[in-house]
Amino acid sequence: MMAKEKRMSSALKASLEDLLRARRLQADAPPLRGEDRRLAPLPTGVVAVDALLRGGFPRGQVSEIHGPASSGRTGLALSLVAHSTRIGALAAWVDPADGLDPASAAAAGVDLARLLWLRGEGRGPRALSAAVAAVATLLGSGLFEGIVLDLAGVAPHEIHRLPGTTWIRLQRMIEEAPAALVLVADAHVAHGPGGASLALCPAGPRWSGDPGPGRLLRALGAEARAGRFAASATPLELTAVG
Amino acid sequence: MFGGLHAPGVLPSATALLDLAREFTPRVEASGPTPVLLDLAGLGRVWPTPEDLGRAILDATLRRDLDAHVALAWTRIAALVVARARPGLTLVPAGREADALSPLSLSFLDPGPDRADLFRRWGLRTFGDLAALPATGLAARLGPDGPRLRHLARGEDALPLVPTPPPESFEMTLELDWPVDGLEPLAFLLARVLEPLCEGLVSRGRRAAALSLDLRLVNGTVYRRSLRPASPSAEPRTWRTLLLLDLEAHPPDDAIQALTARAEPTPSRVMQFSLLDPAQPSPERLAETMARLHAWTSAGRGGAAALLDTHRPGAFALGSFAPGPYSPRAAPASRSPRVALRVFRPPLAAEVVLRDRVPVFVAAPGVRGAVVDRAGPWRASGDWWDVAWSREEWDVALASGVFRIFRDALREAWFVEGELD
């Protein structure tokens, strides 16, 4: 009798596994109810960058993407958000400088209905403090998997005016949450002890042809370096919306 | 035993008879203000005989100045019809229902206009006339309805009483011995009000779609706050947080003497969970989070963006953030990231030097340099019937980055729209 029950249980397990395999529930599939994904990193969906980051941005950590203008910081952060929203999670974009373009986000594959966009009223210490407080609220809610704090274009001295404990406090908060907080900035700001620091270096634009009418921006080239000492690097190309 | 209550005249209120009936028994059935049917089973200990019970009901109607008929019988139909037909108190003994109904007009049966017309043409005037007809003949002519009507005419009614539920009132008041000032003591008081209120909602399978809080202040005024979150909730903790956040933003002028919470009930949501889909965010927690972000959302600076169906660059609407159920996207994910535009809001006014009608130098606040390479021009215009726009767009590479600039053809001015990143 026991053997029969065991056989039936094995058959049920096998059929369920077949079903899951048919649905291709692999690493990039939606998380199952009750599944603990705190240990799984949050991938960007960009193969080269995910390989460089060993799977993506770690959850429960403050990470950063930094680089000068046109190095692809925003495009890469939008890829991360697009991947989060595509698998059914919620994402948030805290934007003190109000620079996000919803059309670009939609073109990057972001499900705009699942992206909470908080727009600041301008640059300045008050806008930055409000943005950091909003990030803390979002982290405390536990609802968002990917949270981006967009500090690109914000002058370094304004970031330095924030209390020195700001990033430590956010790191302590996020440790309890299955979320990844990514700072997008012009230069290194902060990252958690286990967080990723991705430095982008622009490699120049690529155009569709010779100068003249009908020419288009085809792509922006960049080099991504991961780690505090930028030990490993990979070339990156961001394609322009055609 | 059943009791019938009927008021032929005008009632002071639509629920006057129902309220009176509920003083005797909670099992009361009514489809309108009158008549009302009472289930009087089990009242023998209080009123030993039907006469005592009937007299008590009649006295109660008189005390309330209700001109009501009272009838006590052992079947529903007998109690209802006799109450409608005979004034004062009427007692129908067990087994004598047919005799009591026999002389009464068939109009009290309410058989419907077609049937009433048919019975009139058959010459039937009273319950006794209908009860005297053979059941088989009625069944042959009227189908199953015939024997049913004949049974009713004989005072036989096997249907059970279906109690009318009392009106739902989800309101809780707390009078304070000493006025309180400040949100911290109010938090404890709100818990005392909201917990029983939410328990009442849950026990009825309801949630609160909206909640209003009336604070009676020491200065005699009533300060009202109403909340209607994106999704209904019966969680006292959620409602308390939402109310406190709201009162933090809009505090009352004076100390609070009494508080009343009133919920607007709505049926509980029924959600079918899926094995394979991701867990969805708790609506209560989402509402709480959005309330905490009130400073952003109330100023129209927080929410979910939606693209508008227009060619106007940068057109979008910011709506409330209420993500719907997850539906997997059919389009495969792109494996390479896309160039995004970082928008300058408003666009930066720029000085652009042209050579052979091609930009060679750009100067704007924070963006300045010789144009290394470029793509354009791309001309677009639209909305000529409304707020027209017309522009000539260039993507220009400077030493400091790649930017999108445009010349507003209507204003004849150059602007930097944003940085391509």
Interface residues (C-beta under 8 A of the other chain):
Chain A: L20 R23 L25 P30 P31 L32 R33 G34 T44 G45 V46 V47 P68 A69 S70 S71 G72 R73 T74 G75 L76 L78 S79 A82 H83 R86 I87 G88 A89 L90 D98 G99 L100 D101 P102 A103 S104 A105 A106 A107 A108 G109 D111 L112 A113 R114 L115 L116 W117 L118 R119 G120 E121 A130 A134 T137 L138 S141 G142 L143 A152 G153 P202 G204 P205 W207 S208 P211 P213 R215 L216 L217 A219 L220 L236 E237 L238 T239 A240 V241
Chain B: F273 L275 L276 D277 P278 A279 Q280 P281 S282 R285 L286 E288 T289 R292 L293 A295 W296 A299 R301 G302 G303 A304 A305 A306 L307 G314 F316 L318 F321 P323 G324 Y326 P328 R329 A331 A333 S334 R335 S336 P337 R338 V339 A340 L341 R342 V343 F344 R345 D373 R374 A375 G376 P377 D395 A397 S400 G401 V402 G418 E419 L420 D421
